[in-house]
Amino acid sequence: MAMILLFFLLAVSVVSSGEAAFIGVNLGTDLSDMPSPTQVVALLKAQNIEHIRLYDADRAMLLALANTGIQVTVSVPNDQLLAIGMSNATAANWVSRNVIAHVPATNITAIAVGSEVLTTLPNAAPVLVSALKFIQSALVASNLDRQIKVSTPHSSSIILDSFPPSQAFFNRSWDPVMVPLLKFLQSTDSYLMLNVYPYYDYMQSNGVIPLDYALFRPLPPTKEAIDANTFLHYTNVFDAVVDAAYFAMLDLNITNVKVVVMESGWPSKGDASEPDATLDNANTYNSNLIRHVLNNTGTPKHPGVPVSTYIYELYNEDLRPGLVSEKNWGLFYPTGMPVYTLHLSSAGAVLANDTTNQTFCVAKDGADRKLLQAGLDWACGPGRVDCSPLLQGQPCYQPDNVIAHATYAFNAYYQKMGKSSGTCDFKGVAIITTTNPSHSSCIFPGSTGSNGSLVNSTSLAPSSNSSDTAGGCLPEYLYGTSPYTSSIILCVLLTALAFL
C-alpha cells in the first residue's frame, strides 16, 4: 500500500489553532413526551452545555435557542437531501428558511448535510457533494461561510481494516464521493464528521475487544493495543477509530482536515442479547469520554489536537424502533430526570455530576389550565403541602397566575416526597427540570436560601386548610379575569383527584 511510505511521517499535520475541544449533545426527536423547546434550553443552560446538534432545523427549537450563545449544528434530513443535491435554488431556499432567518440571534455554527448517507441512503450518494456545495454557495452569498461550516456525518463503518489504524482506508467503492468530499472540506476549512460507537465495535468483536478497552478504563501496558507499523500505543477504542479516520484520509493524500465526532455514547439498558448495555457501563463510558475530550489529549497520532465530540444523546427516545438499547442512549429522561449521575469531578463543568440533587418539579409549558388548577388544589389539600407562601401578601403570591402557583405547589410536593419516582406528574402537566424556579424573595423548597443552606423540603407542614380525614377539604386557588383575594374551601373526597 502506498501509504506505508508515510507511516513514519507522524508529525502533526492537522494543526491545532489553539482552540479547546468541546463536548456537545445530540437532541433526538423520537420521544412520546417531548419537552418543550424552552424546557430543553433550560436543561442545556443548567448543565452548561454550549454545543448542541439538531437532526433537523426545527423553527421552534431555533427560536428558543436565540440569544443563549449556545452553538448549534442544524441538519438537512436525509429525506430532503436528493432535492437539495439536485437544485441550487432548493438549497438556497433551505438555507434562507432554516439558517438566515435565525442568525445572528441563534448561534448556528455548522450544517450537517444528511446523516450516514453512504451507508443508509446510498442512492443519494451521487448528489451528496453537490448538496454540500450548493449549501456552501448559499452561505457565501449571505456572507455566512466563515461563521458556518458545512459537512456530512459518516458512520465509522466506511473505514475498512481499521486496526491497526495505520493500515485503515475508506471503502474503495466510495472513492468517487470521498475524494471530492474531502477536497471540499479541505478547501472550506471544514471538518470530517464521524460517528464513533465503541459499544458496537465491542459487541461485534466476538470477544476480541476487551470491555475495559471500549470503556476508557485504565489498562496495564501489557494490555494496550500497539500499532506495529507506527509503534503508537492505543488505550481505548475511541482514539483508535479516530486515528483510523486520519490514516484513511492520509491514504487519499488529505492531511489537514480535522475530525469532529458527531455521535458517541453507550446505552444504559438492553435486552437479553445486550448484557453490557447497563447503567454502570453507560455512566463509565460517558464520564470517561467527557474527561478524555475536555483534557485535550488528542489521539496517539495527533496528540494535543482537539477531538470535539457530541454525546448521543440528551434524552432517551422511547419511540425508537429496534432493540431495547435503541431507546436508551440518553443522559436524561424526557421528564428532565437524569438517567444516571455522571462521575465528574470538576465543579462547573459541562454536565454537572450532582444533577440528581438539583432537580425541581414545575408546570409544563402550555399545560391545560384546568388540569393545573386541579393539580394545585390537590397538592395544597390531600397532598399536604404548605401553600401559605402563595397567599396574597406572601413571598410567592406574585406572579398571581395558576402556572406560577401550580409550579410552587408541584415542586413543594415533589421535594416533600424525596423526589421519588412518579411524584412529579400531576396527570401529565408537570415536568422535572434542573433550573431553579425560585425568584425574588420566593425561595422554592429544595433550593438554597440566601445563606447557601438547603431549604428543608422533607418536613413541610400540611396546609392549615387541609384535613387528615378521608373526606377532608382542600383549598382551591381560583384565577380569572380579576385577582383573587382569598382562598375558598372546596370539600371533596380524597379519592376524587388521583393525580399521582
MARVO-241670 format. One record per residue (C-alpha): residue number from 1; x, y, z; residue in one letter. Coordinates in pm, whole numbers, plus 32768, in hexadecimal, padded with zeros to 4 digits. Last residue first. Layout:
% MARVO-241670
 pos   px   py   pz code
 NUM    X    Y    Z    a
...
This chain:
% MARVO-241670
 pos   px   py   pz code
 500 6C6F 8434 901E    l
 499 6B3F 84F7 8FBD    f
 498 6A29 8431 905D    a
 497 692F 854C 908A    l
 496 67E6 84BF 9105    a
 495 6889 83D3 91FD    t
 494 68B3 84E2 92FF    l
 493 673A 8516 92FD    l
 492 66E8 8681 92C0    v
 491 66AE 87B8 938F    c
 490 6705 8901 92E8    l
 489 677F 8A14 93CD    i
 488 67B9 8B6B 9344    i
 487 6904 8C1D 932A    s
 486 6926 8D92 934D    s
 485 6956 8ECB 9284    t
 484 692F 8E4B 9123    y
 483 699C 8F27 9005    p
 482 6892 8F72 8EFE    s
 481 6871 8ED4 8DA9    t
 480 6890 8D7B 8E37    g
 479 6968 8CB8 8F2A    y
 478 68EA 8BE5 904B    l
 477 69C3 8B46 9155    y
 476 6904 8A18 91D2    e
 475 6946 89AE 9338    p
 474 690A 8842 938F    l
 473 6804 87B1 9477    c
 472 6803 865D 951B    g
 471 6734 8528 94D2    g
 470 6849 8432 9519    a
 469 68AA 84F6 964D    t
 468 69FD 8598 967D    d
 467 6978 86E9 9617    s
 466 6A01 880C 9554    s
 465 69C7 8980 9588    n
 464 6AE9 89AC 9676    s
 463 6BC0 891D 9564    s
 462 6C8D 87F1 95CA    p
 461 6DE2 8835 9663    a
 460 6F12 880B 9588    l
 459 7008 871C 9626    s
 458 70C5 8698 94FA    t
 457 710A 87E0 944B    s
 456 7214 8879 9526    n
 455 729D 89A6 946B    v
 454 7407 8954 9428    l
 453 74F9 8A4E 94C0    s
 452 75A9 8B4D 93E4    g
 451 7567 8C70 94CD    n
 450 746D 8D09 93DC    s
 449 73AF 8BC1 93CD    g
 448 740D 8A97 92FE    t
 447 7309 89DE 9232    s
 446 7242 88A8 928F    g
 445 710C 896C 92F5    p
 444 70E6 8AA2 921B    f
 443 7161 8BF3 9294    i
 442 7072 8D0D 923D    c
 441 7132 8E46 92A1    s
 440 7187 8E98 9136    s
 439 715E 8D5A 906E    h
 438 718B 8BE9 90B2    s
 437 7150 8B09 8F80    p
 436 72A9 8A5F 8F9E    n
 435 72F2 89CA 8E48    t
 434 733E 8855 8E57    t
 433 71E1 8802 8DDE    t
 432 70DE 86F6 8E23    i
 431 6F8B 870E 8D77    i
 430 6E25 874D 8DDE    a
 429 6CE1 874B 8D12    v
 428 6CD7 85D3 8CD2    g
 427 6BC0 8578 8DC3    k
 426 6C7C 8613 8EE6    f
 425 6DD0 8583 8E80    d
 424 6EE4 85D9 8F71    c
 423 6EBF 84D8 9088    t
 422 6EE0 83AE 8F9E    g
 421 703C 8346 900C    s
 420 70AB 83D6 9158    s
 419 7121 853D 9171    k
 418 712C 8514 92EE    g
 417 6FB1 8525 9311    m
 416 6FC5 8683 93A5    k
 415 709B 86F3 927E    q
 414 6F95 8681 9182    y
 413 6E79 8714 9254    y
 412 6F25 8866 926E    a
 411 6F77 8859 90FB    n
 410 6E0D 8822 9097    f
 409 6D97 8935 9183    a
 408 6E8E 8A39 9102    y
 407 6E52 89DF 8F97    t
 406 6CD9 89E5 8FCE    a
 405 6CF8 8B48 9054    h
 404 6DC1 8BC1 8F29    a
 403 6CE0 8B19 8E27    i
 402 6B9D 8B7B 8ED9    v
 401 6BE5 8CEC 8ED6    n
 400 6C3B 8DFA 8FD3    d
 399 6DAB 8E33 8F88    p
 398 6DC7 8E7E 90A4    q
 397 6D38 8DCC 91D3    y
 396 6E87 8D22 9217    c
 395 6F0A 8E09 932A    p
 394 6DBC 8E36 93E5    q
 393 6CD8 8F65 93C8    g
 392 6BC4 8E9F 9323    q
 391 6BE4 8D2C 9368    l
 390 6CE1 8C58 92A9    l
 389 6DD8 8C3B 93CC    p
 388 6CB9 8B90 948D    s
 387 6CC3 8A64 93A5    c
 386 6D4D 8971 94A6    d
 385 6D28 8826 93EE    v
 384 6C49 8718 9480    r
 383 6C12 8669 9332    g
 382 6AA7 863D 9395    p
 381 6A7E 87B7 9392    g
 380 6B85 88A2 9303    c
 379 6BFF 8799 920F    a
 378 6A9D 873F 91A8    w
 377 6A32 88A5 916B    d
 376 6B6A 88EA 909D    l
 375 6B2B 87AF 8FD1    g
 374 69C6 881D 8F8D    a
 373 6A36 8977 8F25    q
 372 6B46 88E9 8E43    l
 371 6A48 87FC 8DAB    l
 370 695E 8920 8D68    k
 369 6A7E 89EA 8CDC    r
 368 6ADB 88E4 8BD8    d
 367 6C55 88E0 8BBA    a
 366 6CFB 89CB 8ABF    g
 365 6E4B 89C1 8B6C    d
 364 6E50 88AE 8C6E    k
 363 6E27 890B 8DDC    a
 362 6F63 88DB 8EA9    v
 361 700D 87CC 8F77    c
 360 7172 8818 8FE2    f
 359 72BD 8767 8FB9    t
 358 7412 87C6 903B    q
 357 746C 869F 911B    n
 356 7449 85A2 8FFF    t
 355 7520 8685 8F28    t
 354 7651 8654 9004    d
 353 7752 8609 8EF8    n
 352 770A 8743 8E33    a
 351 7705 8711 8CBC    l
 350 780C 8805 8C3C    v
 349 78F7 886A 8D50    a
 348 7894 8955 8E68    g
 347 7947 8889 8F6F    a
 346 7A48 8795 8EE8    s
 345 7A15 8635 8F6D    s
 344 7941 8578 8E76    l
 343 78AF 841E 8EA9    h
 342 7763 845B 8DF9    l
 341 7626 8425 8EC0    t
 340 7535 833F 8E0B    y
 339 73FA 8359 8D36    v
 338 73E3 84C5 8DA2    p
 337 727F 8544 8DDA    m
 336 7213 8642 8CD3    g
 335 70BD 85A5 8C99    t
 334 7132 852A 8B42    p
 333 722B 844C 8BFE    y
 332 738D 84CD 8C03    f
 331 74E7 845E 8B90    l
 330 744B 83A6 8A6D    g
 329 74BC 826B 89B9    w
 328 7395 8198 8A27    n
 327 7295 816C 8911    k
 326 737F 80BD 881F    e
 325 73F5 7FDD 893C    s
 324 72A3 7F2F 8946    v
 323 72E0 7EB2 87E5    l
 322 7228 7F40 86BB    g
 321 713F 806A 869A    p
 320 7173 81BE 873C    r
 319 703F 823E 87F0    l
 318 70D5 8244 894F    d
 317 71F0 832C 88F0    e
 316 72C6 8360 8A26    n
 315 732A 84CC 8A31    y
 314 746C 8592 89FA    l
 313 751C 849C 8912    e
 312 7605 8428 887C    y
 311 7721 84FA 88FD    i
 310 77B7 85F5 880D    y
 309 7932 85F8 87F9    t
 308 7A4C 86EF 87BF    s
 307 7B91 8639 8776    v
 306 7C93 8742 87CD    p
 305 7DF6 871C 8747    v
 304 7EDB 86F1 8873    g
 303 7F63 85A4 87FC    p
 302 7F1A 855F 868D    h
 301 7F77 83F6 8642    k
 300 7F4D 8383 87AB    p
 299 7E07 8446 87C5    t
 298 7DAF 859A 8854    g
 297 7DFD 85D8 89C2    t
 296 7D1A 8706 89CA    n
 295 7CB4 86B6 8B32    n
 294 7B4F 870B 8ACC    l
 293 7B3F 85DE 89E5    v
 292 7BC3 84DD 8ADA    h
 291 7AF7 8562 8BFF    r
 290 79B5 855C 8B34    i
 289 7A00 8400 8AAC    l
 288 7A4E 837A 8C08    n
 287 7900 83F0 8C8F    s
 286 784E 8377 8B56    n
 285 78E7 821C 8B63    y
 284 78CC 81E5 8CDA    t
 283 7763 825E 8CF0    n
 282 76FC 8188 8BCA    a
 281 77B4 805E 8C61    n
 280 7711 808E 8DB6    d
 279 75B5 80C3 8D28    l
 278 75D1 7F88 8C58    t
 277 75E4 7F27 8AE8    a
 276 76E8 7E19 8B26    d
 275 75F0 7CF9 8B27    p
 274 7567 7D4D 89CD    e
 273 74C2 7C0D 894C    s
 272 73DC 7BFC 8A7B    a
 271 7358 7D5A 8A37    d
 270 740C 7EA1 8A6C    g
 269 742A 7FC6 8B5A    k
 268 751B 80E7 8B95    s
 267 758D 8104 8A2B    p
 266 76EC 818E 89E9    w
 265 7755 82CE 893D    g
 264 77E8 836C 8807    s
 263 7758 8440 86F1    e
 262 77DF 856B 8630    m
 261 7950 8526 8666    v
 260 7A14 8643 85CB    v
 259 7B40 85DD 84FA    v
 258 7C32 86DD 846F    k
 257 7C8B 870B 8301    v
 256 7DFA 875F 82BF    n
 255 7E9C 8622 823C    t
 254 7DD4 85AF 810E    i
 253 7EAA 84D7 8026    n
 252 7D98 83D0 7FF5    l
 251 7E4D 82D8 80D8    d
 250 7E7E 83FC 81C6    l
 249 7D04 8412 81E1    m
 248 7CF9 82A3 8247    a
 247 7E13 82E8 833E    f
 246 7D4A 83FF 83E1    y
 245 7C12 8327 83EB    a
 244 7CD5 820A 848B    a
 243 7D53 8309 8587    d
 242 7BEB 8351 85EF    v
 241 7BA0 81DD 8605    v
 240 7CD3 8195 86DC    a
 239 7C8E 82BC 87BF    d
 238 7B2D 8240 8809    f
 237 7B96 80D4 8838    v
 236 7C6E 811E 8967    n
 235 7DD4 8101 89E6    t
 234 7E85 8112 8898    y
 233 8001 810F 8884    h
 232 80AF 8191 874A    l
 231 81C6 80B1 86CA    f
 230 8183 8139 856A    t
 229 816B 7FF9 849D    n
 228 8132 7F07 85BD    a
 227 800F 7FD7 8642    d
 226 800B 7F77 87AF    i
 225 7ED4 7F24 8879    a
 224 7F05 7F51 89EE    e
 223 7EDF 7E19 8AC3    k
 222 804E 7DF6 8B22    t
 221 8057 7F64 8B86    p
 220 7F4B 7F27 8C8E    p
 219 7DFC 7FB5 8C25    l
 218 7D38 80D2 8CC0    p
 217 7BC5 80D4 8C65    r
 216 7B6E 8193 8B28    f
 215 7A2C 80C6 8B06    l
 214 7A84 800A 89C4    a
 213 7BD9 7F96 8A45    y
 212 7B38 7F30 8B8F    d
 211 7A3F 7E57 8AD0    l
 210 7B59 7D9A 8A26    p
 209 7B4C 7D94 88A6    i
 208 7B7B 7C35 8818    v
 207 7A45 7BB0 88C7    g
 206 7974 7B7C 8791    n
 205 79D8 7CD2 870A    s
 204 7876 7D3C 86AE    q
 203 780E 7DA8 880C    m
 202 7954 7E62 884B    y
 201 7947 7F21 8703    d
 200 77D7 7F64 8746    y
 199 781D 7FFA 889B    y
 198 7952 80AE 8815    p
 197 7860 8188 874C    y
 196 7908 829D 8685    v
 195 783B 8372 8594    n
 194 791F 8448 84BA    l
 193 7900 85A9 8432    m
 192 7A36 8602 836A    l
 191 7A85 8770 8397    y
 190 7A64 88BE 82E4    s
 189 7B77 89A5 826C    d
 188 7AAD 89E5 812D    t
 187 7BB7 895F 803D    s
 186 7C09 8832 8115    q
 185 7A9E 87D4 814D    l
 184 7A63 87E8 7FD4    f
 183 7B9B 8718 7F91    k
 182 7B18 8618 8089    l
 181 79CB 8606 7FD4    l
 180 7A6F 85F7 7E7D    p
 179 7B36 84C2 7EE9    v
 178 7A25 8426 7FBE    m
 177 7919 841B 7EB0    v
 176 79CA 8375 7D89    p
 175 7A99 82B4 7E8F    d
 174 7961 820E 7F1E    w
 173 79A4 80B6 7E8A    s
 172 7AFE 80C5 7F23    r
 171 7A75 80A8 8085    n
 170 7B4B 81A4 813F    f
 169 7CA2 8136 81B2    f
 168 7D41 80BA 82F4    a
 167 7EA4 802E 82F9    q
 166 7F29 8121 83FE    s
 165 7DFD 80EE 84DF    p
 164 7E64 7F88 8536    p
 163 7D4D 7F4A 8529    f
 162 7C54 7FF4 8441    s
 161 7C65 7EFE 8321    d
 160 7B4A 7FBF 827D    l
 159 7AC3 8118 82D1    i
 158 7960 8147 824A    i
 157 78F1 809C 838D    s
 156 794B 81D7 844E    s
 155 77F5 8258 83EA    s
 154 780E 83A6 833F    h
 153 7788 8500 8397    p
 152 777A 860A 8283    t
 151 782C 875B 8274    s
 150 77E8 88D0 8260    v
 149 7887 89D0 8348    k
 148 77D7 8B0F 83B3    i
 147 7884 8C50 841F    q
 146 7972 8C7D 82FC    r
 145 7868 8C17 81FF    d
 144 7767 8D0D 8283    l
 143 7797 8E24 8183    n
 142 7636 8DEC 80FF    s
 141 76AC 8D88 7FA3    a
 140 77BD 8CB5 8044    v
 139 76B7 8BFF 8114    l
 138 75E6 8BB3 7FE0    a
 137 771D 8B35 7F2B    s
 136 776D 8A51 8052    q
 135 7613 89B4 8044    i
 134 763E 8977 7ECF    f
 133 7798 88E3 7F07    k
 132 7720 87F9 8019    l
 131 75FA 8784 7F44    a
 130 76E0 8750 7E1A    s
 129 77C1 8678 7EF5    v
 128 769A 859D 7F57    l
 127 7600 8583 7DFB    v
 126 7697 8433 7D98    p
 125 7666 83AC 7EFC    a
 124 74EB 83D1 7EF4    a
 123 74B2 8269 7E85    n
 122 7597 81FC 7FA0    p
 121 74A1 826A 80AF    l
 120 7509 81B3 81ED    t
 119 7679 8160 81B9    t
 118 76EF 827D 80DB    l
 117 75F6 8374 8171    v
 116 7665 834F 82DA    e
 115 7591 8480 832F    s
 114 752E 8592 823D    g
 113 75DA 86E2 8218    v
 112 7655 8746 8370    a
 111 7654 88C2 837C    i
 110 773B 8976 846D    a
 109 775D 8AAA 854C    t
 108 75F8 8B1C 8588    i
 107 75FA 8C16 86A7    n
 106 748C 8C77 86B2    t
 105 7464 8DF0 86BF    a
 104 7557 8E14 859A    p
 103 74BB 8D5D 84EF    v
 102 735C 8CCA 84EC    h
 101 72C0 8D1B 839A    a
 100 7412 8CEC 82F2    i
  99 7423 8B84 8369    v
  98 72E6 8ABC 8339    n
  97 7217 8B82 8242    r
  96 7330 8C24 8176    s
  95 740F 8AF0 8184    v
  94 72F5 8A13 8105    w
  93 72A3 8B0E 7FF0    n
  92 740E 8B14 7F82    a
  91 7414 8998 7F76    a
  90 72D5 898F 7EA8    t
  89 7367 8A93 7DB9    a
  88 74AA 89CE 7D8E    n
  87 73DD 88A1 7D2E    s
  86 743E 8731 7D15    m
  85 74E7 8704 7E64    g
  84 73D3 87C6 7F15    i
  83 72BF 86EA 7E8A    a
  82 7380 85AA 7ECD    l
  81 73D8 8610 8032    l
  80 727D 8663 80B2    q
  79 7228 8505 8132    d
  78 7383 84E9 81CA    n
  77 733F 860A 82B6    p
  76 7411 8747 8282    v
  75 749F 8787 83D8    s
  74 74DA 88A7 84C7    v
  73 7612 88C4 859E    t
  72 75DC 89C0 86B4    v
  71 76CB 8A80 8793    q
  70 761C 8AF2 88D0    i
  69 763E 8C6C 88F2    g
  68 74E6 8C7A 8995    t
  67 7460 8D9B 88C4    n
  66 738B 8CB4 87EE    a
  65 737D 8B48 8859    l
  64 7202 8B56 8887    a
  63 71E0 8BDD 8724    l
  62 72B3 8ABF 869D    l
  61 71DD 89C1 8756    m
  60 709A 8A58 86D3    a
  59 7122 8A5C 8570    r
  58 7199 88F4 856A    d
  57 72CE 88DF 8490    a
  56 72FA 8765 8485    d
  55 73C5 8666 8545    y
  54 742B 8778 8637    l
  53 758D 8782 86C4    r
  52 75DB 883A 8802    i
  51 7708 88F5 8889    h
  50 7719 89CD 89C4    e
  49 76A1 88D3 8AC6    i
  48 76CD 8976 8C1B    n
  47 75DA 887A 8CB7    q
  46 74E3 8983 8D2B    a
  45 74FC 8A2A 8BD8    k
  44 74AF 88EB 8B18    l
  43 7391 8896 8C03    l
  42 72F5 89EF 8BD7    a
  41 731F 89CC 8A5E    v
  40 725F 8885 8A60    v
  39 7150 8922 8B38    q
  38 7130 8A47 8A48    t
  37 711A 8958 8921    p
  36 6FFF 8896 89C7    s
  35 7051 873E 8A4D    p
  34 6FFA 8620 8962    m
  33 6F03 852C 89FC    d
  32 6F00 8403 8910    s
  31 7069 8444 88B4    l
  30 7104 83F3 8763    d
  29 7199 854C 8723    t
  28 7305 8539 8789    g
  27 73DB 8659 8807    l
  26 754A 8607 87DE    n
  25 7637 8688 88E7    v
  24 7776 8752 88EC    g
  23 78CC 8727 898B    i
  22 79D9 881A 8922    f
  21 7B44 8808 88BF    a
  20 7C15 893C 88FD    a
  19 7C7E 8A31 87F3    e
  18 7DEF 8A78 87C6    g
  17 7DEC 8A66 864D    s
  16 7E41 88F6 8655    s
  15 7EF7 888D 851B    v
  14 7E91 8749 8477    v
  13 7FE7 86E5 83F0    s
  12 8067 8678 8544    v
  11 81B8 85D6 8505    a
  10 8187 8466 84C3    l
   9 8246 8441 8380    l
   8 829D 82DD 83E2    f
   7 8173 8242 8337    f
   6 819F 8306 81F7    l
   5 8249 81FE 8122    l
   4 8141 8109 8196    i
   3 8042 81EF 80ED    m
   2 8087 8156 7F9E    a
   1 8000 8000 8000    m
